[in-house]
Amino acid sequence: MQVLKKIIVALVLCSVVSVVAFAEPDTYKNATGVFGLGWAGGTSGDSGGGGGLHYQRWFTNRLGGQITFGGWYETGASGGIASVDYSALAAFQGIFHKFNASDYLGGVLYGWVMAGHRGYTKSVQGDLVFYPNVVLGVGLGLEFVLYEHLSFPLEFGYAGELPNNIAFGFSAGMGIRYRF
């Protein structure tokens, strides 16, 4: 059974690689949707992340950018705020390769450099303490576009935050968005 699973995974990977071998540019420059990015590490074993509403644009045939804003909060037992976590991230993108495998599947392989802000609270000895951090990252992304409009970005790289609870490590992100 294990051998069969490995064969199936190998066939799926080979089919994806063969689809990516074709190259043509994408026609829709703007995209909006949701996106999330997380990273591992940290001096106390914590991991970080950011995500939420997302906008992406290709400015030229090779250069683009994206912004992501999001956050959440929890209320405590007495109705007050127990914790807050929010982020505002911006990334510069450069296309390495474009592909259009058929009438319904296309996309791009790109590199990204990210900077942003993340703020969160933690309970320290019964008090709620706010930690503002700068977020930095670098990596590669692969965006699949179905039917010229439905986009699925996947990003991998190295990202983290500082100066509070310095956390840098492997990062992975994914999302769904509409191209227009």
Steps between C-alpha positions, in 0.01 A plus 500: 500500500786742581654436157167578330474832687854594393422415138182712507686795655777467238244496215320807637830689537606403147169624359532833684858545377397420142220760517744767625728441199288728275539880517268787405414823688185552706255768381336624823724727710294541822390245758316518831414234756633351823855390581685363803873466573659335803855447621664273755762574764544757771699533817215358708386242245215719376418521133362804324280579208287747318210487266160627408363705213741511211564708185761416234598680177751439221633848416694382193548165326764410762445712816215511747398550858247389758358623829324300771310633804337295770452435868289352774419545867357288779281615783565388854260350750405846629433632149825696464764436237712194588734503198559683172709403196516703176732546204561726200737349243631624163706301250691583183489224237710415195391241244746226401273301272144524362297210368171444324454126467151508349191715467420447867837470681784751525710681755839631605810407698628806690735616772381726783646735760267598785492764772223590740373538854345257746359590839374260762426478871600242759407458859807559720441444873132579458555819295433532128826614331513631141790393274555696174733328250654559158448209259755408229510215250632368169403199289340346192138486394297300252162626388257272318220674308193305393270630225702826488340631822517259797849524653673275756832647622746280694806660662801348676801674646669633810316758712472630850464795731695713744580663752252334743529121511732478200360224277658416161450171320337310216184667375209372297197683373198440285185671392218529253423807294310628198697649207351794312 
